[in-house]
Amino acid sequence: MTTATLARNGGQATLTVSELAHRTGVAPSAIRFYEKHRLVVSERTAGNQRRFYEAEECIVKIIRVAQRVGLSIAEIRELMADLPERRRITIDDWCVLRRALESEVRARLQALHAALDDLTSDQRLCEIPPATTHRGQH
């Protein structure tokens, strides 16, 4: 990368799809998928190649965690809607995201424990009374 390229990018280095994929441990096709669904942002070179700011590396890692939590692409987009594009994630940003993801994990764990209780109860499944709590809603 040339000094002129870095200057145009505000001093931030840019990464190819392959470089970003390698740094984050995901397939290049996943990076393109995230871009298609507006979870990450790239710019195009004169040769029409994608270039991602280094800040997108953190975004991809957050996306992977959110996917492991079980969030859909739409839910991840909503979770990250307040993050400005092409900016490094701050500690405050991460704390907000982490709390939201932790809350989601807890809600899903509670729903899974309730389902496990239903499965391991001595009652036949058809005899289980309807839930009195809002299990599974988050």
C-alpha positions as CSV (number, residue, x, y, z in Angstrom):
1,M,0.0,0.0,0.0
2,T,1.4,3.4,-0.9
3,T,1.6,6.5,1.2
4,A,-0.8,8.2,-1.2
5,T,-3.4,5.4,-0.6
6,L,-3.0,5.7,3.2
7,A,-3.5,9.5,3.0
8,R,-6.7,9.2,1.0
9,N,-8.0,6.7,3.6
10,G,-7.3,9.1,6.5
11,G,-4.2,7.1,7.4
12,Q,-6.1,3.8,7.8
13,A,-4.7,0.8,5.9
14,T,-7.1,-1.2,3.8
15,L,-7.4,-4.9,3.4
16,T,-8.5,-7.1,0.5
17,V,-11.3,-9.7,1.0
18,S,-8.7,-12.4,1.4
19,E,-6.7,-10.5,4.0
20,L,-9.8,-9.6,6.0
21,A,-10.9,-13.2,5.8
22,H,-7.5,-14.5,7.0
23,R,-7.4,-12.1,9.9
24,T,-10.9,-13.0,11.1
25,G,-10.9,-16.7,10.4
26,V,-13.9,-16.6,8.1
27,A,-14.2,-17.6,4.4
28,P,-13.9,-14.8,1.8
29,S,-17.4,-15.7,0.7
30,A,-18.6,-14.8,4.3
31,I,-17.0,-11.4,4.0
32,R,-18.8,-10.8,0.7
33,F,-22.1,-12.0,2.3
34,Y,-21.7,-9.6,5.2
35,E,-21.0,-6.8,2.7
36,K,-24.1,-7.7,0.6
37,H,-26.2,-7.5,3.8
38,R,-24.6,-4.2,4.8
39,L,-22.9,-5.5,7.9
40,V,-19.4,-4.4,6.7
41,V,-18.5,-1.7,4.3
42,S,-15.9,-1.6,1.5
43,E,-14.6,0.8,-1.1
44,R,-13.6,-0.2,-4.6
45,T,-10.3,0.4,-6.2
46,A,-9.9,1.7,-9.8
47,G,-9.8,-2.0,-10.8
48,N,-13.1,-2.6,-9.0
49,Q,-11.5,-4.7,-6.2
50,R,-13.0,-4.4,-2.7
51,R,-10.9,-2.8,0.0
52,F,-11.9,-2.9,3.7
53,Y,-10.7,-0.5,6.4
54,E,-8.9,-2.3,9.2
55,A,-11.7,-1.3,11.6
56,E,-13.9,-3.8,9.7
57,E,-11.8,-6.7,11.2
58,C,-13.4,-6.0,14.6
59,I,-16.8,-5.8,13.1
60,V,-16.5,-9.2,11.4
61,K,-15.4,-10.7,14.8
62,I,-18.4,-9.2,16.5
63,I,-20.6,-10.6,13.7
64,R,-19.2,-14.0,14.3
65,V,-19.9,-13.9,18.0
66,A,-23.5,-12.6,17.3
67,Q,-24.0,-15.5,14.9
68,R,-22.8,-18.0,17.5
69,V,-25.3,-16.4,19.9
70,G,-27.9,-17.2,17.3
71,L,-28.8,-13.8,16.0
72,S,-30.1,-13.5,12.4
73,I,-28.4,-11.2,9.9
74,A,-31.3,-8.7,10.4
75,E,-30.9,-8.8,14.2
76,I,-27.1,-8.3,13.9
77,R,-27.7,-5.3,11.5
78,E,-30.1,-3.9,14.1
79,L,-27.6,-4.5,16.9
80,M,-24.9,-2.6,15.0
81,A,-27.1,0.1,13.5
82,D,-25.7,2.9,15.8
83,L,-22.1,2.2,14.9
84,P,-20.6,4.8,12.5
85,E,-19.2,3.3,9.4
86,R,-15.4,3.1,9.0
87,R,-14.6,3.9,12.6
88,R,-12.8,1.7,15.1
89,I,-15.0,0.3,17.8
90,T,-14.4,2.1,21.0
91,I,-14.6,0.6,24.5
92,D,-17.9,2.2,25.0
93,D,-19.2,0.8,21.7
94,W,-18.0,-2.7,22.7
95,C,-19.6,-2.4,26.2
96,V,-23.0,-1.6,24.7
97,L,-22.7,-4.5,22.2
98,R,-21.4,-6.9,24.8
99,R,-24.3,-6.1,27.2
100,A,-26.8,-6.6,24.4
101,L,-25.2,-9.9,23.4
102,E,-25.0,-11.1,27.0
103,S,-28.7,-10.3,27.5
104,E,-29.6,-12.2,24.4
105,V,-27.5,-15.2,25.5
106,R,-29.2,-15.2,28.9
107,A,-32.7,-15.0,27.4
108,R,-31.9,-17.9,25.0
109,L,-30.4,-20.0,27.8
110,Q,-33.5,-19.4,29.9
111,A,-35.6,-20.6,27.0
112,L,-33.4,-23.6,26.5
113,H,-33.5,-24.5,30.2
114,A,-37.3,-24.3,30.1
115,A,-37.4,-26.6,27.1
116,L,-35.0,-29.0,28.8
117,D,-37.3,-29.0,31.9
118,D,-40.2,-29.8,29.7
119,L,-38.3,-32.6,28.1
120,T,-37.0,-34.1,31.3
121,S,-40.2,-33.8,33.4
122,D,-42.1,-36.9,34.4
123,Q,-45.1,-35.7,32.5
124,R,-45.9,-36.8,29.1
125,L,-45.4,-33.9,26.7
126,C,-49.1,-33.6,25.9
127,E,-49.9,-33.2,29.6
128,I,-47.6,-30.2,30.2
129,P,-49.6,-27.2,31.1
130,P,-49.2,-24.0,29.0
131,A,-46.3,-21.8,30.0
132,T,-47.2,-19.0,32.4
133,T,-44.1,-17.0,31.6
134,H,-43.0,-15.4,28.4
135,R,-40.4,-18.0,27.6
136,G,-38.6,-17.7,24.3
137,Q,-39.5,-14.0,23.9
138,H,-36.6,-11.7,23.7
